[in-house]
Amino acid sequence: MEIKPIFLSLKQNKFMAILMIIQIAFTMGVLSSSVLVATETLQEWGKPSGIPHEDIVRITPEFFDENIDVGQALVRDIERVKNMPNVINVAPSNAVPFTAENMINVYLSNEEDAQEYKTVVFQSDENIFDVLQLSLIEGKQFTASDIIKGAEGTTPENASQVMISQDMATALFADKSPLGQTIWLAKNADPVQVVGIYSNFMTGERLNGRGKSYQSIIRPQVKWSQSRQPNYLIRVEPGKGTAMMEDIINVFYQERGRYINSSELLKRTQKRMYDGRGSRALTMLVISVVLLIITGLGMTGLTAFQVTQKRKQIGTRRALGAKKRDVMRYFLTENSIITFIGLLIGILVTLSITFELSEQASQNFMNVSVLLLTGLVMWVVNILAVWFPAKRAANIEPAIVTRSA
């Protein structure tokens, strides 16, 4: 079949062709962008947490009595919890795995245009490594003498040493050894020195959603105030967490003047993070499917309209000897040409949208395989959408058109 008649027909009906191309390009842009973001989002789903999250209890108390000495309460809390049967260890921490949302930028220099690296800083004592079961990869691990403790208003000193995760070390220093290197946890802040590297563990949704799940820093300090008190991470014997939850909460209520703001196993915290991630990805995919259906129905309607407009032309071709398969091939080829042009424009739209999203999220969402697969799916859907109107066109009898003429 010659392509020239198809292009001549498109030129004569260019408004309809342009309308189809715009519809396809718009759908391709939005559809592929949604699928790319959803795919990248769900890729983080199955990553290991790096910690025994099924056996770690998270307690977040909050004082309403302003006369309570938070520091003394912290000492008593830790002593009481450690004396409980089946408790292995406990550590106070400003952040909790899977919910660590206090994301900051870390720098390799204090220059104004220094590159930013996303991370989360966990401020805790030496017990955090045992509670989270982190392995020392290189360097040294903090001891009790390294920890700076005190109220925020009266303890201006901050720890000058930090440890970083394996992924954080790779992001900052690539193949070089991080030990002894200097980093900045904020612009114009005092520099800190890297003294050790520990095994990866998952931080929270904000980094997880950027493909940086394991980028973290541990700083050896525990600070508190009336309005900001540490969380408690408590590792218990395997399988004992659920049964011990009520007893642990009762121990914390021995300290008067406060309530428990949050109490759960980190297993539940992880599930909640993934539930939110799954909901967002599912929403994107549902929107994508709806757009695909709308586009398919639109192509069906426009092709059906063209069939009605070209009844006499189709009848003439049938009278001159064109077979049914020739008529169907004409419409399918015409649709494929329109779809191909629309997809090319749609890919450009996708690249623009994805680049903007990647810039905002500091994460590369582009995946060529997913992009090409999305385009192929759109082409198949459009072929199926045109198939039935084309088949109806192929069934037009020459005699009927002749009589109507």
N, C-alpha and C positions, 0 to 999 in steps of 0.2 A: 504494500500500500504506500502511495506517495505521501510525503509529509507536507509538500507544498500546499495542497488543498486545505489542510488543517490550519496552517498558518494564515492562509487567505481568509478562512472562516473566522479565526480568532481576531484578525484585523477588522473584519466587518462587524464583529460583536465585541469590540475591545472593552466596552464598559463592563459587560458580563465577565470577561476574562480577568480584567483588573480587580473586580470585586472578589472573584474566587482567589486570586493570588494574594490579595490583602488578608482575606480570611485565613488562608493557609499559613501565611507568614506570621500573623499575630498568634495563631494557635501554636505554631511551632516554637515561637519565642517564649511564650508563657509556659507551654507544656514541658519543653526540654529543660528550662530553667528550674521548674518545680521538681522534675525528676532528678536532675543533677544534685540539687540541694538535699532532697530526700534520700538519695542513694548515699551521698557522703555522710549524711546524718546517721543513717542506719549502720554504716560500716563501723562506727564506734561502739555499736550495741554489744557485740560479743566479746569485747576485749576483757581479759582477766583483770580483776581489781587489784591484784598484787598484795592483798592483805586477807587475813582470815575473817572476812566481814560477817560471817554467820555466828562468830563467837565474840564479837565486840559490841558492848552496850554503850550507847551514847546518852549521857544525861546532861541537860542544860538547865541549871537552876537560876533563879532570879530573885534577888532580895527586894522586898518592898519596905523593909525597916532600914532607914538611912543610918541608924546608930550602930549597925552591925559592923564589926571589923572583918572585912572580906578576906584579908590575908590570913587571919587566925582561923576563920571558918574553912578556908582552903586546906590548911594543915590538918584540921580535925577531920574534914571529909576524907582526905586521902588515907589517914590512919584508920578510920572506921571501915572504909571499903576494903583496904588490904587485909584487915582482920576477918573479913567474911570468908566462910568456906567456899571453895571452888573458884575464888577469884585469883587469877594469876598475877595481874599487874594493873595499874591505873596511871593515867597521865592527864594532867590538865592541858588544854589546847585552845587557842583562839579560833581554830577552824576545825571542821569535821570532814573526813573523806566523803565524797559524793555530793556534799553541799557547800564546798569551799568556794564561795562566790566573791571573796575579797581579792579579786584579780588585780595585779599591779603590773607595771612595766619595769623591767630590770635592764641595766645598761652596762656596757663594757668600758665606758669612759664617761666623764662628766661634761663632755662637750655638748653644746646646745643641739647639734644635729646628730647626736649619737643614736644608733639604731635601737629600737625598742624590741624587747623580748617578753612575751606574756608569761606570767607565772602566778603562783599562789604561795604565800609565805605562811608556814605553820610555825607558830611560836609555842614552844613546849619545853619540857624538861628532858632529862636523859632517859626517862622511862618510855618515851614515845616509840623508840626503836623496838623495844620488847613487846609493847602493846600491839603495834602494827606488824610485828614480825618482819622487820626490814633487815636486809642483809647489807653488811658493809662491803662495798665493792673495792674501794681504794681510799687511802688516807686514814684518818682517825675518827672515832666516834666520841661524842660529847660525854663528859662525866659530870657528876654533881657539882664539882668545883667550877665548871664552865658556865653554869646557869645563873642568869641575872634575874632576881625576883624582887618585886616590890610594887607598891601602888603607883599608878601612872603619874599622879601629880607630884610625888615626892621622890621618884626614881628616874631622873633624867637620863641616866646612863643606858646605852643600848649595847647589845652584844656585837662585838666587832668581827666575829667569825660565824660562818654558816656552813651547812652541808647542802649539797644539791643532788637531785635525782639523776639517774643515768641519762634519761631523755633531755633533762635540762643541761647536763654537761655537753651532750652532743649538739644541742641547739646553740649553746654559747661558744663552745670552743672546738667543735668538729672533732678532729683526730688528735688535737693537742691535749696534754694533761691539764686538768683544771686546778690541780693542787697548788696552792700558793698564789693563785690568780686573784686579782681584785675586781670586784663588781660593785655597782651602785644600785640600791633598791629604790631610789627615787632621785630625781634631778636635784643637784645641790645638797644631797644628803652626804653623811660621812660614808666613806667606802668600807666594805666588809671583805674579808678574805675567805676564800674557799678552802676548807681543811679536809673535806671528805666527800665521797660519793656513795649513795645508798641505792638500793634496788627500787624500781618504779612502783608507784601505787597511784590509784585513780584519785583525782582531786575533786572536780565538780563539773556541773553542766556547762558553765561558761567556757572552760578550757576544753572539755570533752566535745562540745559542739564545734570547736575550731580545729579538731584533730590534734590537740595538744594535751591529751588526757593525763599524761604522766609528768608534765613539767612542774616541778615543785621545789621549794626551798624550805629547809628547817633551820630556824634561828633559836639558839639556846637561851630563851628568856620567857618568863611568865609574869605578865603584868595584869593588873586588875583595877577596877574602879567600881563605884556603886552602880553605875549605869552599864558597865561592860565587865561581866564576870566570865571566867573561863568555862569552856565545856569540859566534861569529864569523859574520857575514853577508857572503858573498862574491859579488859580481856578476861574471859572466864573459861572454865574447862569446856572442851568441845561438847556441844549439844545441851549445855546447861543454861544458855542465855534466856530463853523464854520462861523457864521455870523460876529463874532467879529475879526476873524483872521486878516483881512486886516487892521482894525483900530489899533490893537495891534502892528502890524509890523510898521505902520506909526509912532506910538508913539516912538518906539525905534529908528527910523530914525531921530528923532528930535535931537539926539546926533550925531554930525558930526564926521567924521573920522573913520567910521566903516561900516561894512555890516552885514547882518543877514545870518549866516552860516546855520542855520536850524530853521524851524518854522512849527509846526504841533500839532495836538491834540494827546495826549498819546494813544488814541484809535487807531490811525494810527501806532504809534510806536509799540504797542502791536501786531497789525496785521502783521507788517513787521517781527517781531521776530518769529511769528508762521509760516509765509510763508517760512522763511529759514529752520525752523525745519521740516515743512511738506515736503519740497523739498528733504532734506537729507534722511528722512525716506522713502519717495517714491522711491528715487534712490536705496536705499538698498533693498526695496521690489521688485523692477523691476529686479535687479540683481539676487535676490533669485528665482524669477519666471523663468528667462532665464536659470539659472543653473538647475532648476527642469526639464524644458523642454528638455535641452540637455541630462541630465541623462536618462530621459525617452526614448528619441530617441536612445541613446546609448544602452540601455538595449534591445530595440526592435531589433536593428541591430544585436547585439551579439546573441540574442536568435534565430533570423532568420537564422544566420550563423550556429548555432548549429543544427537547424532543418534540414538544407541542409546536414550537415555532418552526421546526424543520420537517414537519410531516410531509409536506409536498416534495421537498428536496429528497427526503429518504425514499418516498414512493417512486420518484423518478429514477433514482439509482437502482432500486429494486426492479423496476420495469426494464432497465437497461442491462440487467443480468447480475447485479450485485447480490451476493448470497447473504444469509443472515449473519454468518460469522464476520463478513466484511463490514457490515454496519456496526456490529458490536465492537470490532477491532478499532473502528474509526473513533468511537466515543471513548474507548479505554485509552487509546493513544493520545487523544486530545486532552483527556484528564491527566494523564501521566506528564505531559509537557507542562500543563498549568501547575500541577503539583510540584514538579521539579523546580520550576522558577520560584514558586512560593517558598519551598524548603530552603533554597539558597538564600533568599532574603531573610527567612526565619532564622537561619544559622547565624547570620550577621547580627540579628536582633538578640539572639541567645548569647553570643559572645559579649555584646555590650552589657546585657543584664548581668551575666555571670561575672564579668570583670568588676562591675560595681559592687556586687554582693561579696566577692572575694576581698575587695579592698576594705569594705566595712567590717567584715568578720576576720580579716587577717588569715584567711584560709583559702586554698585553691580548690574551687568547686568543679573546675573543668575536668571532664572525662570524655575523651574523644569516642571511646567505644559506646558509652551510654548515649552520647549525642547522635551518633550514626544509627544506633538501634532505634532511638526515638523517631528519627526521620523515616526509617524503614517501616515502622509501625504506622506512622501517619500515611505513608504511601499505600500500604495494604488496606487501611481503613477507607481511604478515598477510592481505591479500586472497587472495594466491596460496595461502597455507597453508590457508585456509578453503575455497577453491574446490572441492577434491576431496571433502572430507566433505560439503559442501553438494550437490555433484552426486550423490553417493551417496544423500543424503536425498531428492533430487528424483526418483530412480528407484524409490523405494518404491511398490509397487503397492497400491492401496486394498483389493483383494480379499484379499491375503495378510494384511494387518493385521486385516481383518474376521474371517477364519477363525481367526487366532490369538486374537482376543478371545473 
